[in-house]
Amino acid sequence: MLKACLRNKRRQYYSNPIPDLSNTFRTQDAGLGVAAREALITVKVKVKRRHHCQAGFTLIEVMMVTLIAGALLSVAFFNLNRAVAHWELVTTARTMVSDIREARDEALNKGKAEVWFCGKTGDGHYKLYDCDGKELKKVDLPQRVVFVKLTFSTENGDYYILRFPSSGNPGPAFAGSAYLKSKTGAEYRRVAVLGSTGRVRITKDPP
């Protein structure tokens, strides 16, 4: 009896079709008012416009960014150029001190040595000579460094001569200073040779 009841229930369950709810949803969708549909369309249009506006930059924004980048690059280039000129000035002064000491050692070993500084405008350089008058070295100043004043004795046109005897002390007659200047700023280095001892030192004194 129980099995027969279950069998009848099963037949009733599988024989009933699944209800179609599509008409219900269509009815609910059709129930939306005209104002609601227009509001939905308006929101979609605004979203599209917003995405369209955010897709790129305006001409004014691009120009502002270009101007700011140009200003930053100009400042960076100026600072870099100034730093390079400072380094060239300091390096030139140290190299000159080393070369003058080399000439002094040459005089102590062989009896005589000279350093000739060219004071001609636009041709900054100096030369080292041994006891026989043979040129040992020629050093050109960097492009950003110039001689602004030379206080050594002059005997040959545009050249100023620092002469070391066998004692290594040039004396008051041949001692002096070479003033170097950076072209990019008011920065100086003075390479001074003491007459009594022949020692060389660097200072920041202007001429």
Secondary structure, 3 states (H helix, E strand, C coil): CHHHHHHHHHHHHHHCCCCCCHHHHHHHHHCCCHHHHHHHHHHHHHHHHHHHHCCCCCHHHHHHHHHHHHHHHHHHHHHHHHHHHHHHHHHHHHHHHHHHHHHHHHHHHHCCEEEEEECCCCCCEEEEECCCCCEEEEEECCCCEEEEEECCEEEECCEEEEEECCCCCCHHHHCEEEEEEECCCCCEEEEEECCCCCCEEEECCCC
